[in-house]
Amino acid sequence: MERKALFVEVKWRELDEKNGGRILRDLERKSGLAGLDGWEKSYGLVAKKIAGREELEREGFLVWDLEDFEKLF
């Protein structure tokens, strides 16, 4: 059995790289409360718009904004 978990935070506002990074690092910290030691964990952020998202993705985070969802429809 694969032990993978995805933690995502959703914000209905525009974010810059600094605030997005802060939210994602806090999400990493909070994920420790889930009791999933030994699981592979991924962290994501959904927001209205995220400036500097490329840097967050380079750091290994998953990042989506409204434009991503508009492309789906």
PQR file of N, CA, C, O and H, with PARSE charges and radii, in Angstrom:
ATOM      1  N   MET A   1       0.840  -1.181   0.000 -0.4000 1.5000
ATOM      2  CA  MET A   1       0.000   0.000   0.000 -0.0000 2.0000
ATOM      3  C   MET A   1       0.890   1.252   0.000  0.5500 1.7000
ATOM      4  O   MET A   1       1.811   1.383   0.806 -0.5500 1.4000
ATOM      5  N   GLU A   2       0.586   2.155  -0.923 -0.4000 1.5000
ATOM      6  CA  GLU A   2       1.322   3.425  -0.965 -0.0000 2.0000
ATOM      7  C   GLU A   2       0.827   4.328   0.148  0.5500 1.7000
ATOM      8  O   GLU A   2      -0.370   4.404   0.425 -0.5500 1.4000
ATOM      9  H   GLU A   2      -0.162   2.048  -1.578  0.4000 1.0000
ATOM     10  N   ARG A   3       1.751   4.997   0.767 -0.4000 1.5000
ATOM     11  CA  ARG A   3       1.403   5.934   1.839 -0.0000 2.0000
ATOM     12  C   ARG A   3       1.795   7.338   1.394  0.5500 1.7000
ATOM     13  O   ARG A   3       2.903   7.816   1.639 -0.5500 1.4000
ATOM     14  H   ARG A   3       2.724   4.935   0.542  0.4000 1.0000
ATOM     15  N   LYS A   4       0.834   7.974   0.729 -0.4000 1.5000
ATOM     16  CA  LYS A   4       1.047   9.327   0.225 -0.0000 2.0000
ATOM     17  C   LYS A   4      -0.076  10.220   0.727  0.5500 1.7000
ATOM     18  O   LYS A   4      -1.224   9.792   0.847 -0.5500 1.4000
ATOM     19  H   LYS A   4      -0.066   7.586   0.530  0.4000 1.0000
ATOM     20  N   ALA A   5       0.275  11.468   1.020 -0.4000 1.5000
ATOM     21  CA  ALA A   5      -0.734  12.428   1.477 -0.0000 2.0000
ATOM     22  C   ALA A   5      -0.497  13.761   0.770  0.5500 1.7000
ATOM     23  O   ALA A   5       0.644  14.171   0.554 -0.5500 1.4000
ATOM     24  H   ALA A   5       1.207  11.816   0.923  0.4000 1.0000
ATOM     25  N   LEU A   6      -1.585  14.423   0.419 -0.4000 1.5000
ATOM     26  CA  LEU A   6      -1.533  15.744  -0.195 -0.0000 2.0000
ATOM     27  C   LEU A   6      -2.235  16.722   0.739  0.5500 1.7000
ATOM     28  O   LEU A   6      -3.411  16.557   1.063 -0.5500 1.4000
ATOM     29  H   LEU A   6      -2.511  14.090   0.594  0.4000 1.0000
ATOM     30  N   PHE A   7      -1.505  17.726   1.158 -0.4000 1.5000
ATOM     31  CA  PHE A   7      -2.052  18.790   2.004 -0.0000 2.0000
ATOM     32  C   PHE A   7      -2.161  20.049   1.157  0.5500 1.7000
ATOM     33  O   PHE A   7      -1.173  20.492   0.570 -0.5500 1.4000
ATOM     34  H   PHE A   7      -0.549  17.860   0.894  0.4000 1.0000
ATOM     35  N   VAL A   8      -3.355  20.626   1.089 -0.4000 1.5000
ATOM     36  CA  VAL A   8      -3.592  21.801   0.245 -0.0000 2.0000
ATOM     37  C   VAL A   8      -4.312  22.865   1.055  0.5500 1.7000
ATOM     38  O   VAL A   8      -5.233  22.571   1.816 -0.5500 1.4000
ATOM     39  H   VAL A   8      -4.157  20.266   1.566  0.4000 1.0000
ATOM     40  N   GLU A   9      -3.883  24.094   0.880 -0.4000 1.5000
ATOM     41  CA  GLU A   9      -4.575  25.225   1.485 -0.0000 2.0000
ATOM     42  C   GLU A   9      -5.154  26.070   0.347  0.5500 1.7000
ATOM     43  O   GLU A   9      -4.510  26.262  -0.684 -0.5500 1.4000
ATOM     44  H   GLU A   9      -3.134  24.333   0.261  0.4000 1.0000
ATOM     45  N   VAL A  10      -6.367  26.570   0.546 -0.4000 1.5000
ATOM     46  CA  VAL A  10      -7.050  27.370  -0.465 -0.0000 2.0000
ATOM     47  C   VAL A  10      -7.291  28.763   0.102  0.5500 1.7000
ATOM     48  O   VAL A  10      -7.812  28.918   1.206 -0.5500 1.4000
ATOM     49  H   VAL A  10      -6.890  26.414   1.384  0.4000 1.0000
ATOM     50  N   LYS A  11      -6.903  29.772  -0.674 -0.4000 1.5000
ATOM     51  CA  LYS A  11      -7.097  31.175  -0.278 -0.0000 2.0000
ATOM     52  C   LYS A  11      -7.812  31.897  -1.412  0.5500 1.7000
ATOM     53  O   LYS A  11      -7.405  31.784  -2.568 -0.5500 1.4000
ATOM     54  H   LYS A  11      -6.479  29.646  -1.571  0.4000 1.0000
ATOM     55  N   TRP A  12      -8.852  32.622  -1.104 -0.4000 1.5000
ATOM     56  CA  TRP A  12      -9.580  33.366  -2.123 -0.0000 2.0000
ATOM     57  C   TRP A  12      -9.071  34.805  -2.165  0.5500 1.7000
ATOM     58  O   TRP A  12      -9.813  35.758  -1.924 -0.5500 1.4000
ATOM     59  H   TRP A  12      -9.182  32.714  -0.165  0.4000 1.0000
ATOM     60  N   ARG A  13      -7.779  34.932  -2.480 -0.4000 1.5000
ATOM     61  CA  ARG A  13      -7.176  36.253  -2.636 -0.0000 2.0000
ATOM     62  C   ARG A  13      -5.916  36.109  -3.483  0.5500 1.7000
ATOM     63  O   ARG A  13      -5.441  35.006  -3.750 -0.5500 1.4000
ATOM     64  H   ARG A  13      -7.177  34.159  -2.676  0.4000 1.0000
ATOM     65  N   GLU A  14      -5.398  37.248  -3.889 -0.4000 1.5000
ATOM     66  CA  GLU A  14      -4.154  37.248  -4.647 -0.0000 2.0000
ATOM     67  C   GLU A  14      -2.988  37.215  -3.670  0.5500 1.7000
ATOM     68  O   GLU A  14      -3.004  37.892  -2.642 -0.5500 1.4000
ATOM     69  H   GLU A  14      -5.784  38.144  -3.672  0.4000 1.0000
ATOM     70  N   LEU A  15      -1.980  36.421  -4.005 -0.4000 1.5000
ATOM     71  CA  LEU A  15      -0.820  36.263  -3.139 -0.0000 2.0000
ATOM     72  C   LEU A  15       0.451  36.557  -3.905  0.5500 1.7000
ATOM     73  O   LEU A  15       0.511  36.389  -5.123 -0.5500 1.4000
ATOM     74  H   LEU A  15      -1.967  35.871  -4.841  0.4000 1.0000
ATOM     75  N   ASP A  16       1.471  36.999  -3.179 -0.4000 1.5000
ATOM     76  CA  ASP A  16       2.796  37.099  -3.785 -0.0000 2.0000
ATOM     77  C   ASP A  16       3.620  35.894  -3.315  0.5500 1.7000
ATOM     78  O   ASP A  16       3.166  35.104  -2.487 -0.5500 1.4000
ATOM     79  H   ASP A  16       1.422  37.136  -2.189  0.4000 1.0000
ATOM     80  N   GLU A  17       4.809  35.771  -3.845 -0.4000 1.5000
ATOM     81  CA  GLU A  17       5.660  34.617  -3.532 -0.0000 2.0000
ATOM     82  C   GLU A  17       5.947  34.523  -2.028  0.5500 1.7000
ATOM     83  O   GLU A  17       5.936  33.433  -1.457 -0.5500 1.4000
ATOM     84  H   GLU A  17       5.178  36.412  -4.518  0.4000 1.0000
ATOM     85  N   LYS A  18       6.199  35.658  -1.401 -0.4000 1.5000
ATOM     86  CA  LYS A  18       6.532  35.670   0.027 -0.0000 2.0000
ATOM     87  C   LYS A  18       5.380  35.109   0.861  0.5500 1.7000
ATOM     88  O   LYS A  18       5.588  34.232   1.699 -0.5500 1.4000
ATOM     89  H   LYS A  18       6.207  36.544  -1.865  0.4000 1.0000
ATOM     90  N   ASN A  19       4.171  35.613   0.632 -0.4000 1.5000
ATOM     91  CA  ASN A  19       3.013  35.136   1.398 -0.0000 2.0000
ATOM     92  C   ASN A  19       2.654  33.702   1.046  0.5500 1.7000
ATOM     93  O   ASN A  19       2.277  32.924   1.922 -0.5500 1.4000
ATOM     94  H   ASN A  19       4.002  36.326  -0.049  0.4000 1.0000
ATOM     95  N   GLY A  20       2.768  33.346  -0.221 -0.4000 1.5000
ATOM     96  CA  GLY A  20       2.508  31.966  -0.630 -0.0000 2.0000
ATOM     97  C   GLY A  20       3.480  31.005   0.034  0.5500 1.7000
ATOM     98  O   GLY A  20       3.082  29.941   0.510 -0.5500 1.4000
ATOM     99  H   GLY A  20       3.074  33.978  -0.933  0.4000 1.0000
ATOM    100  N   GLY A  21       4.748  31.377   0.067 -0.4000 1.5000
ATOM    101  CA  GLY A  21       5.752  30.541   0.724 -0.0000 2.0000
ATOM    102  C   GLY A  21       5.483  30.391   2.208  0.5500 1.7000
ATOM    103  O   GLY A  21       5.647  29.308   2.770 -0.5500 1.4000
ATOM    104  H   GLY A  21       5.071  32.241  -0.319  0.4000 1.0000
ATOM    105  N   ARG A  22       5.070  31.480   2.841 -0.4000 1.5000
ATOM    106  CA  ARG A  22       4.764  31.445   4.276 -0.0000 2.0000
ATOM    107  C   ARG A  22       3.610  30.485   4.544  0.5500 1.7000
ATOM    108  O   ARG A  22       3.660  29.692   5.485 -0.5500 1.4000
ATOM    109  H   ARG A  22       4.937  32.360   2.384  0.4000 1.0000
ATOM    110  N   ILE A  23       2.570  30.560   3.714 -0.4000 1.5000
ATOM    111  CA  ILE A  23       1.415  29.678   3.875 -0.0000 2.0000
ATOM    112  C   ILE A  23       1.823  28.214   3.684  0.5500 1.7000
ATOM    113  O   ILE A  23       1.397  27.344   4.444 -0.5500 1.4000
ATOM    114  H   ILE A  23       2.530  31.204   2.950  0.4000 1.0000
ATOM    115  N   LEU A  24       2.644  27.948   2.674 -0.4000 1.5000
ATOM    116  CA  LEU A  24       3.054  26.571   2.399 -0.0000 2.0000
ATOM    117  C   LEU A  24       3.955  26.014   3.500  0.5500 1.7000
ATOM    118  O   LEU A  24       3.817  24.849   3.873 -0.5500 1.4000
ATOM    119  H   LEU A  24       2.990  28.655   2.057  0.4000 1.0000
ATOM    120  N   ARG A  25       4.864  26.814   4.021 -0.4000 1.5000
ATOM    121  CA  ARG A  25       5.726  26.342   5.111 -0.0000 2.0000
ATOM    122  C   ARG A  25       4.912  26.101   6.385  0.5500 1.7000
ATOM    123  O   ARG A  25       5.195  25.174   7.143 -0.5500 1.4000
ATOM    124  H   ARG A  25       4.976  27.761   3.718  0.4000 1.0000
ATOM    125  N   ASP A  26       3.907  26.938   6.611 -0.4000 1.5000
ATOM    126  CA  ASP A  26       3.031  26.723   7.754 -0.0000 2.0000
ATOM    127  C   ASP A  26       2.208  25.441   7.560  0.5500 1.7000
ATOM    128  O   ASP A  26       1.945  24.717   8.519 -0.5500 1.4000
ATOM    129  H   ASP A  26       3.678  27.692   5.994  0.4000 1.0000
ATOM    130  N   LEU A  27       1.812  25.175   6.333 -0.4000 1.5000
ATOM    131  CA  LEU A  27       1.081  23.949   6.020 -0.0000 2.0000
ATOM    132  C   LEU A  27       1.962  22.723   6.299  0.5500 1.7000
ATOM    133  O   LEU A  27       1.482  21.716   6.821 -0.5500 1.4000
ATOM    134  H   LEU A  27       2.026  25.764   5.553  0.4000 1.0000
ATOM    135  N   GLU A  28       3.242  22.813   5.953 -0.4000 1.5000
ATOM    136  CA  GLU A  28       4.173  21.724   6.265 -0.0000 2.0000
ATOM    137  C   GLU A  28       4.207  21.475   7.775  0.5500 1.7000
ATOM    138  O   GLU A  28       4.164  20.332   8.231 -0.5500 1.4000
ATOM    139  H   GLU A  28       3.631  23.631   5.529  0.4000 1.0000
ATOM    140  N   ARG A  29       4.283  22.554   8.530 -0.4000 1.5000
ATOM    141  CA  ARG A  29       4.322  22.447   9.988 -0.0000 2.0000
ATOM    142  C   ARG A  29       3.030  21.803  10.509  0.5500 1.7000
ATOM    143  O   ARG A  29       3.078  20.893  11.336 -0.5500 1.4000
ATOM    144  H   ARG A  29       4.317  23.482   8.159  0.4000 1.0000
ATOM    145  N   LYS A  30       1.887  22.274  10.027 -0.4000 1.5000
ATOM    146  CA  LYS A  30       0.596  21.749  10.475 -0.0000 2.0000
ATOM    147  C   LYS A  30       0.411  20.277  10.103  0.5500 1.7000
ATOM    148  O   LYS A  30      -0.264  19.536  10.818 -0.5500 1.4000
ATOM    149  H   LYS A  30       1.847  23.014   9.355  0.4000 1.0000
ATOM    150  N   SER A  31       1.003  19.857   8.995 -0.4000 1.5000
ATOM    151  CA  SER A  31       0.831  18.468   8.558 -0.0000 2.0000
ATOM    152  C   SER A  31       1.395  17.489   9.579  0.5500 1.7000
ATOM    153  O   SER A  31       0.993  16.326   9.610 -0.5500 1.4000
ATOM    154  H   SER A  31       1.551  20.458   8.414  0.4000 1.0000
ATOM    155  N   GLY A  32       2.307  17.941  10.398 -0.4000 1.5000
ATOM    156  CA  GLY A  32       2.852  17.089  11.447 -0.0000 2.0000
ATOM    157  C   GLY A  32       1.799  16.668  12.451  0.5500 1.7000
ATOM    158  O   GLY A  32       1.965  15.660  13.138 -0.5500 1.4000
ATOM    159  H   GLY A  32       2.634  18.885  10.373  0.4000 1.0000
ATOM    160  N   LEU A  33       0.730  17.418  12.546 -0.4000 1.5000
ATOM    161  CA  LEU A  33      -0.349  17.099  13.481 -0.0000 2.0000
ATOM    162  C   LEU A  33      -1.226  15.951  12.985  0.5500 1.7000
ATOM    163  O   LEU A  33      -2.024  15.407  13.749 -0.5500 1.4000
ATOM    164  H   LEU A  33       0.595  18.237  11.988  0.4000 1.0000
ATOM    165  N   ALA A  34      -1.085  15.582  11.719 -0.4000 1.5000
ATOM    166  CA  ALA A  34      -1.924  14.534  11.133 -0.0000 2.0000
ATOM    167  C   ALA A  34      -1.470  13.125  11.529  0.5500 1.7000
ATOM    168  O   ALA A  34      -2.194  12.153  11.310 -0.5500 1.4000
ATOM    169  H   ALA A  34      -0.437  16.024  11.099  0.4000 1.0000
ATOM    170  N   GLY A  35      -0.290  13.019  12.104 -0.4000 1.5000
ATOM    171  CA  GLY A  35       0.185  11.708  12.539 -0.0000 2.0000
ATOM    172  C   GLY A  35       0.507  10.759  11.407  0.5500 1.7000
ATOM    173  O   GLY A  35       0.240   9.561  11.506 -0.5500 1.4000
ATOM    174  H   GLY A  35       0.298  13.808  12.282  0.4000 1.0000
ATOM    175  N   LEU A  36       1.076  11.274  10.337 -0.4000 1.5000
ATOM    176  CA  LEU A  36       1.393  10.445   9.176 -0.0000 2.0000
ATOM    177  C   LEU A  36       2.901  10.257   9.034  0.5500 1.7000
ATOM    178  O   LEU A  36       3.453  10.423   7.946 -0.5500 1.4000
ATOM    179  H   LEU A  36       1.294  12.247  10.257  0.4000 1.0000
ATOM    180  N   ASP A  37       3.555   9.915  10.120 -0.4000 1.5000
ATOM    181  CA  ASP A  37       4.996   9.684  10.081 -0.0000 2.0000
ATOM    182  C   ASP A  37       5.312   8.561   9.104  0.5500 1.7000
ATOM    183  O   ASP A  37       4.646   7.526   9.099 -0.5500 1.4000
ATOM    184  H   ASP A  37       3.107   9.781  11.004  0.4000 1.0000
ATOM    185  N   GLY A  38       6.318   8.767   8.289 -0.4000 1.5000
ATOM    186  CA  GLY A  38       6.712   7.769   7.311 -0.0000 2.0000
ATOM    187  C   GLY A  38       5.965   7.851   5.991  0.5500 1.7000
ATOM    188  O   GLY A  38       6.279   7.113   5.057 -0.5500 1.4000
ATOM    189  H   GLY A  38       6.859   9.608   8.292  0.4000 1.0000
ATOM    190  N   TRP A  39       4.992   8.727   5.901 -0.4000 1.5000
ATOM    191  CA  TRP A  39       4.256   8.911   4.650 -0.0000 2.0000
ATOM    192  C   TRP A  39       4.996   9.904   3.768  0.5500 1.7000
ATOM    193  O   TRP A  39       5.696  10.787   4.264 -0.5500 1.4000
ATOM    194  H   TRP A  39       4.737   9.326   6.660  0.4000 1.0000
ATOM    195  N   GLU A  40       4.838   9.753   2.455 -0.4000 1.5000
ATOM    196  CA  GLU A  40       5.334  10.750   1.502 -0.0000 2.0000
ATOM    197  C   GLU A  40       4.309  11.876   1.461  0.5500 1.7000
ATOM    198  O   GLU A  40       3.135  11.643   1.171 -0.5500 1.4000
ATOM    199  H   GLU A  40       4.270   9.036   2.052  0.4000 1.0000
ATOM    200  N   LYS A  41       4.751  13.096   1.750 -0.4000 1.5000
ATOM    201  CA  LYS A  41       3.826  14.227   1.833 -0.0000 2.0000
ATOM    202  C   LYS A  41       4.112  15.238   0.726  0.5500 1.7000
ATOM    203  O   LYS A  41       5.269  15.528   0.418 -0.5500 1.4000
ATOM    204  H   LYS A  41       5.704  13.286   1.986  0.4000 1.0000
ATOM    205  N   SER A  42       3.050  15.767   0.137 -0.4000 1.5000
ATOM    206  CA  SER A  42       3.144  16.850  -0.844 -0.0000 2.0000
ATOM    207  C   SER A  42       2.292  18.001  -0.337  0.5500 1.7000
ATOM    208  O   SER A  42       1.319  17.808   0.392 -0.5500 1.4000
ATOM    209  H   SER A  42       2.111  15.532   0.387  0.4000 1.0000
ATOM    210  N   TYR A  43       2.684  19.206  -0.743 -0.4000 1.5000
ATOM    211  CA  TYR A  43       2.015  20.411  -0.248 -0.0000 2.0000
ATOM    212  C   TYR A  43       1.615  21.289  -1.414  0.5500 1.7000
ATOM    213  O   TYR A  43       2.398  21.513  -2.338 -0.5500 1.4000
ATOM    214  H   TYR A  43       3.474  19.363  -1.336  0.4000 1.0000
ATOM    215  N   GLY A  44       0.381  21.788  -1.365 -0.4000 1.5000
ATOM    216  CA  GLY A  44      -0.120  22.607  -2.450 -0.0000 2.0000
ATOM    217  C   GLY A  44      -0.859  23.835  -1.963  0.5500 1.7000
ATOM    218  O   GLY A  44      -1.292  23.918  -0.814 -0.5500 1.4000
ATOM    219  H   GLY A  44      -0.255  21.607  -0.614  0.4000 1.0000
ATOM    220  N   LEU A  45      -0.987  24.778  -2.868 -0.4000 1.5000
ATOM    221  CA  LEU A  45      -1.668  26.037  -2.585 -0.0000 2.0000
ATOM    222  C   LEU A  45      -2.544  26.393  -3.779  0.5500 1.7000
ATOM    223  O   LEU A  45      -2.099  26.341  -4.926 -0.5500 1.4000
ATOM    224  H   LEU A  45      -0.635  24.710  -3.801  0.4000 1.0000
ATOM    225  N   VAL A  46      -3.794  26.754  -3.498 -0.4000 1.5000
ATOM    226  CA  VAL A  46      -4.714  27.250  -4.514 -0.0000 2.0000
ATOM    227  C   VAL A  46      -5.091  28.663  -4.092  0.5500 1.7000
ATOM    228  O   VAL A  46      -5.475  28.892  -2.945 -0.5500 1.4000
ATOM    229  H   VAL A  46      -4.155  26.796  -2.567  0.4000 1.0000
ATOM    230  N   ALA A  47      -4.980  29.614  -5.020 -0.4000 1.5000
ATOM    231  CA  ALA A  47      -5.346  30.999  -4.723 -0.0000 2.0000
ATOM    232  C   ALA A  47      -5.905  31.652  -5.980  0.5500 1.7000
ATOM    233  O   ALA A  47      -5.789  31.121  -7.084 -0.5500 1.4000
ATOM    234  H   ALA A  47      -4.668  29.428  -5.951  0.4000 1.0000
ATOM    235  N   LYS A  48      -6.499  32.793  -5.787 -0.4000 1.5000
ATOM    236  CA  LYS A  48      -7.064  33.547  -6.899 -0.0000 2.0000
ATOM    237  C   LYS A  48      -5.989  33.826  -7.951  0.5500 1.7000
ATOM    238  O   LYS A  48      -6.208  33.620  -9.145 -0.5500 1.4000
ATOM    239  H   LYS A  48      -6.593  33.225  -4.890  0.4000 1.0000
ATOM    240  N   LYS A  49      -4.840  34.291  -7.500 -0.4000 1.5000
ATOM    241  CA  LYS A  49      -3.677  34.535  -8.355 -0.0000 2.0000
ATOM    242  C   LYS A  49      -2.447  34.475  -7.461  0.5500 1.7000
ATOM    243  O   LYS A  49      -2.483  34.911  -6.310 -0.5500 1.4000
ATOM    244  H   LYS A  49      -4.662  34.459  -6.530  0.4000 1.0000
ATOM    245  N   ILE A  50      -1.353  33.929  -7.999 -0.4000 1.5000
ATOM    246  CA  ILE A  50      -0.133  33.790  -7.209 -0.0000 2.0000
ATOM    247  C   ILE A  50       1.038  34.331  -8.019  0.5500 1.7000
ATOM    248  O   ILE A  50       1.476  33.708  -8.986 -0.5500 1.4000
ATOM    249  H   ILE A  50      -1.323  33.574  -8.933  0.4000 1.0000
ATOM    250  N   ALA A  51       1.537  35.484  -7.620 -0.4000 1.5000
ATOM    251  CA  ALA A  51       2.716  36.065  -8.265 -0.0000 2.0000
ATOM    252  C   ALA A  51       3.951  35.323  -7.768  0.5500 1.7000
ATOM    253  O   ALA A  51       4.061  35.029  -6.578 -0.5500 1.4000
ATOM    254  H   ALA A  51       1.182  35.991  -6.834  0.4000 1.0000
ATOM    255  N   GLY A  52       4.870  35.023  -8.660 -0.4000 1.5000
ATOM    256  CA  GLY A  52       6.093  34.328  -8.273 -0.0000 2.0000
ATOM    257  C   GLY A  52       5.893  32.844  -8.028  0.5500 1.7000
ATOM    258  O   GLY A  52       6.691  32.215  -7.333 -0.5500 1.4000
ATOM    259  H   GLY A  52       4.780  35.262  -9.627  0.4000 1.0000
ATOM    260  N   ARG A  53       4.859  32.291  -8.581 -0.4000 1.5000
ATOM    261  CA  ARG A  53       4.549  30.880  -8.356 -0.0000 2.0000
ATOM    262  C   ARG A  53       5.635  29.948  -8.873  0.5500 1.7000
ATOM    263  O   ARG A  53       5.814  28.847  -8.353 -0.5500 1.4000
ATOM    264  H   ARG A  53       4.210  32.802  -9.145  0.4000 1.0000
ATOM    265  N   GLU A  54       6.364  30.393  -9.904 -0.4000 1.5000
ATOM    266  CA  GLU A  54       7.410  29.550 -10.485 -0.0000 2.0000
ATOM    267  C   GLU A  54       8.460  29.185  -9.438  0.5500 1.7000
ATOM    268  O   GLU A  54       8.930  28.048  -9.396 -0.5500 1.4000
ATOM    269  H   GLU A  54       6.218  31.288 -10.326  0.4000 1.0000
ATOM    270  N   GLU A  55       8.824  30.141  -8.603 -0.4000 1.5000
ATOM    271  CA  GLU A  55       9.819  29.882  -7.561 -0.0000 2.0000
ATOM    272  C   GLU A  55       9.279  28.872  -6.546  0.5500 1.7000
ATOM    273  O   GLU A  55      10.012  27.989  -6.102 -0.5500 1.4000
ATOM    274  H   GLU A  55       8.442  31.065  -8.638  0.4000 1.0000
ATOM    275  N   LEU A  56       8.023  28.994  -6.183 -0.4000 1.5000
ATOM    276  CA  LEU A  56       7.421  28.043  -5.246 -0.0000 2.0000
ATOM    277  C   LEU A  56       7.404  26.639  -5.846  0.5500 1.7000
ATOM    278  O   LEU A  56       7.643  25.656  -5.144 -0.5500 1.4000
ATOM    279  H   LEU A  56       7.426  29.712  -6.544  0.4000 1.0000
ATOM    280  N   GLU A  57       7.123  26.549  -7.142 -0.4000 1.5000
ATOM    281  CA  GLU A  57       7.137  25.249  -7.817 -0.0000 2.0000
ATOM    282  C   GLU A  57       8.552  24.685  -7.859  0.5500 1.7000
ATOM    283  O   GLU A  57       8.735  23.477  -7.711 -0.5500 1.4000
ATOM    284  H   GLU A  57       6.930  27.348  -7.712  0.4000 1.0000
ATOM    285  N   ARG A  58       9.560  25.539  -8.059 -0.4000 1.5000
ATOM    286  CA  ARG A  58      10.956  25.081  -8.049 -0.0000 2.0000
ATOM    287  C   ARG A  58      11.337  24.527  -6.679  0.5500 1.7000
ATOM    288  O   ARG A  58      12.194  23.649  -6.574 -0.5500 1.4000
ATOM    289  H   ARG A  58       9.412  26.521  -8.179  0.4000 1.0000
ATOM    290  N   GLU A  59      10.697  25.041  -5.633 -0.4000 1.5000
ATOM    291  CA  GLU A  59      10.964  24.547  -4.283 -0.0000 2.0000
ATOM    292  C   GLU A  59      10.244  23.227  -4.007  0.5500 1.7000
ATOM    293  O   GLU A  59      10.407  22.642  -2.936 -0.5500 1.4000
ATOM    294  H   GLU A  59      10.001  25.754  -5.719  0.4000 1.0000
ATOM    295  N   GLY A  60       9.446  22.756  -4.971 -0.4000 1.5000
ATOM    296  CA  GLY A  60       8.790  21.468  -4.846 -0.0000 2.0000
ATOM    297  C   GLY A  60       7.334  21.523  -4.426  0.5500 1.7000
ATOM    298  O   GLY A  60       6.716  20.485  -4.193 -0.5500 1.4000
ATOM    299  H   GLY A  60       9.313  23.231  -5.841  0.4000 1.0000
ATOM    300  N   PHE A  61       6.778  22.730  -4.326 -0.4000 1.5000
ATOM    301  CA  PHE A  61       5.375  22.876  -3.956 -0.0000 2.0000
ATOM    302  C   PHE A  61       4.489  22.782  -5.193  0.5500 1.7000
ATOM    303  O   PHE A  61       4.929  23.062  -6.308 -0.5500 1.4000
ATOM    304  H   PHE A  61       7.281  23.574  -4.515  0.4000 1.0000
ATOM    305  N   LEU A  62       3.231  22.385  -4.984 -0.4000 1.5000
ATOM    306  CA  LEU A  62       2.232  22.382  -6.039 -0.0000 2.0000
ATOM    307  C   LEU A  62       1.441  23.677  -5.915  0.5500 1.7000
ATOM    308  O   LEU A  62       1.002  24.036  -4.822 -0.5500 1.4000
ATOM    309  H   LEU A  62       2.873  22.158  -4.078  0.4000 1.0000
ATOM    310  N   VAL A  63       1.257  24.379  -7.026 -0.4000 1.5000
ATOM    311  CA  VAL A  63       0.620  25.708  -6.979 -0.0000 2.0000
ATOM    312  C   VAL A  63      -0.372  25.834  -8.129  0.5500 1.7000
ATOM    313  O   VAL A  63      -0.047  25.563  -9.286 -0.5500 1.4000
ATOM    314  H   VAL A  63       1.614  24.088  -7.914  0.4000 1.0000
ATOM    315  N   TRP A  64      -1.591  26.251  -7.784 -0.4000 1.5000
ATOM    316  CA  TRP A  64      -2.630  26.470  -8.796 -0.0000 2.0000
ATOM    317  C   TRP A  64      -3.318  27.799  -8.536  0.5500 1.7000
ATOM    318  O   TRP A  64      -3.478  28.217  -7.389 -0.5500 1.4000
ATOM    319  H   TRP A  64      -1.855  26.471  -6.845  0.4000 1.0000
ATOM    320  N   ASP A  65      -3.727  28.462  -9.622 -0.4000 1.5000
ATOM    321  CA  ASP A  65      -4.552  29.669  -9.482 -0.0000 2.0000
ATOM    322  C   ASP A  65      -5.759  29.541 -10.412  0.5500 1.7000
ATOM    323  O   ASP A  65      -5.922  28.529 -11.093 -0.5500 1.4000
ATOM    324  H   ASP A  65      -3.598  28.123 -10.554  0.4000 1.0000
ATOM    325  N   LEU A  66      -6.595  30.568 -10.432 -0.4000 1.5000
ATOM    326  CA  LEU A  66      -7.822  30.499 -11.225 -0.0000 2.0000
ATOM    327  C   LEU A  66      -7.564  30.231 -12.702  0.5500 1.7000
ATOM    328  O   LEU A  66      -8.349  29.535 -13.347 -0.5500 1.4000
ATOM    329  H   LEU A  66      -6.462  31.390  -9.878  0.4000 1.0000
ATOM    330  N   GLU A  67      -6.487  30.767 -13.242 -0.4000 1.5000
ATOM    331  CA  GLU A  67      -6.187  30.537 -14.655 -0.0000 2.0000
ATOM    332  C   GLU A  67      -6.022  29.050 -14.947  0.5500 1.7000
ATOM    333  O   GLU A  67      -6.434  28.577 -16.006 -0.5500 1.4000
ATOM    334  H   GLU A  67      -5.850  31.332 -12.717  0.4000 1.0000
ATOM    335  N   ASP A  68      -5.433  28.321 -14.027 -0.4000 1.5000
ATOM    336  CA  ASP A  68      -5.275  26.877 -14.217 -0.0000 2.0000
ATOM    337  C   ASP A  68      -6.622  26.183 -14.334  0.5500 1.7000
ATOM    338  O   ASP A  68      -6.802  25.300 -15.173 -0.5500 1.4000
ATOM    339  H   ASP A  68      -5.098  28.706 -13.167  0.4000 1.0000
ATOM    340  N   PHE A  69      -7.564  26.581 -13.496 -0.4000 1.5000
ATOM    341  CA  PHE A  69      -8.882  25.967 -13.513 -0.0000 2.0000
ATOM    342  C   PHE A  69      -9.706  26.427 -14.719  0.5500 1.7000
ATOM    343  O   PHE A  69     -10.514  25.660 -15.243 -0.5500 1.4000
ATOM    344  H   PHE A  69      -7.417  27.298 -12.814  0.4000 1.0000
ATOM    345  N   GLU A  70      -9.508  27.671 -15.163 -0.4000 1.5000
ATOM    346  CA  GLU A  70     -10.209  28.155 -16.355 -0.0000 2.0000
ATOM    347  C   GLU A  70      -9.795  27.367 -17.587  0.5500 1.7000
ATOM    348  O   GLU A  70     -10.608  27.153 -18.486 -0.5500 1.4000
ATOM    349  H   GLU A  70      -8.851  28.294 -14.737  0.4000 1.0000
ATOM    350  N   LYS A  71      -8.544  26.934 -17.639 -0.4000 1.5000
ATOM    351  CA  LYS A  71      -8.060  26.162 -18.777 -0.0000 2.0000
ATOM    352  C   LYS A  71      -8.735  24.799 -18.866  0.5500 1.7000
ATOM    353  O   LYS A  71      -8.818  24.214 -19.946 -0.5500 1.4000
ATOM    354  H   LYS A  71      -7.884  27.109 -16.909  0.4000 1.0000
ATOM    355  N   LEU A  72      -9.208  24.301 -17.753 -0.4000 1.5000
ATOM    356  CA  LEU A  72      -9.868  22.998 -17.733 -0.0000 2.0000
ATOM    357  C   LEU A  72     -11.250  23.022 -18.357  0.5500 1.7000
ATOM    358  O   LEU A  72     -11.746  21.998 -18.827 -0.5500 1.4000
ATOM    359  H   LEU A  72      -9.140  24.776 -16.876  0.4000 1.0000
ATOM    360  N   PHE A  73     -11.877  24.205 -18.362 -0.4000 1.5000
ATOM    361  CA  PHE A  73     -13.273  24.303 -18.818 -0.0000 2.0000
ATOM    362  C   PHE A  73     -13.394  24.994 -20.129  0.5500 1.7000
ATOM    363  O   PHE A  73     -14.501  25.153 -20.643 -0.5500 1.4000
ATOM    364  H   PHE A  73     -11.474  25.037 -17.981  0.4000 1.0000
TER
END
